[in-house]
Amino acid sequence: MTRLHDLTALEQAAAVRAREVSPTELVEHSLARIDALDAGLGAFLTVTPERALAAAAGAEELLRAGGELPPLLGVPTAIKDLNNTAGVRTTFGSRVMADFVPQVDDAVVTKLAAAGTISLGKTNTPEFGYPCYTDNDLAGPARCPWDTSRLAGGSSGGAAVAVAAGMVPFAQGSDGGGSIRIPAGINGIVGIKPTRGRISNAPLGADVTGLGTNGPLARTVRDAAAMLDAMAGPVLGDHAWAPPLPPGESFLGAAGRDPGRLRIGRWLQSPMPDIVLEPEVVAAFEDASALLAGLGHDLDDVPDGLLGPEVLPSFERAWALSGTLLPVPPSRVGELRPLTRELRGRGLAMSAQAAMESMTALRLFSRRFLQATADYDVLLAPVVTMTPRPIGWFDADGDGAEDFERNKRYAAFTALFNVTGQPAVSLPLYWTEGGLPMGSMLVGRPADEATLLALSAQVEAARPWAHRHPVSWERTG
């Protein structure tokens, strides 16, 4: 028998429109799953049942009134706790911010509500989103539902767990160095980092580095595309924006197109020196290559030599720059986790000259890289270098500098495409012999999410994954 959490987001939206299920029933079902599962998985920092049920009642009023309805009316979702939500505790994963309640919504929160989705709360995230795993002093770790002794990835780890365990059909995340793609790959779902400027960071997210963007996590490519449609679009005053789709086109529509025969570059170069991929990662990469070739695409290896020695240190300095803006009173710096203190300290110690030289180096590199790879329609790369890490692997010794080094070794591929601003997606194409998902990353040309989504949907049709669930999927009705 089909249960409500077995339905995709688009199926839930269609069922609401057909009056086969009410928004209240969907919300109550998702809240019951959160209540039953979250204590063992750590997907949420804050759950907001009263607000969600009130929003569901409002959605039912819209249904009764008739007229044009929002495309995702009544579908449950969740907001990452790095994004401001007016009237709802927003902690940024830090006990320093444990009682902070913003007065404004981030633009992406407003857009998702306008599309009809109903947020059930705030998903777990590491302190200020710094690491590629999710753990903090407020909720503890977000655990991979395929093996709860392992970390779910980060910094959108809670969002990925909520989707993978069937608490919500899709969820909002953000990605400044891999923070959507890494947890998507670990948890066996789809995660899209859109092109720079596709989704607004308004009103407060003035990311001077240009590395970070919001994006969707979902079980299917079509659900992710529909959520991207809901989130996309600039807000007046944004410092960067992607060109809109042609009139009448949508990302969901792109997911229904034949991508044609594409030239795909196999990318195995990393700014991190001496990286060795675990055998399961190599197997996943070769398997994805064979699948794409079998679908009629042309694959060849991208030539070496595109990464200069300046890329890694420049990125490290850019990553530390955001620490200079953390809203942490000097009297509470000691309450920060070691990694946060380490990166905040590096940022505050950096000279203006070093900061500007690093940003300039990254932008010059981006131009060279994009020109050198312009003949490829898509790049294929690993998401991470290892299988999901055990809880405590990154930070057990309490050394923030070593924690950062382990982050860099683990997530040695994803951040490159935050630097270039290209859209990228993680797809769950491979499972290890031990039953762990291994995501594969596809990277598109700048502002070309459409080709990326068309290819992703083709790959999903050839090797479906939405039927694969962790054991927690079956634990409650």
Order of alpha helices (4+ residues) and beta strands (2+ residues): alpha-alpha-beta-alpha-beta-alpha-beta-alpha-beta-alpha-beta-beta-alpha-alpha-beta-alpha-beta-alpha-alpha-alpha-beta-alpha-alpha-beta-beta-alpha
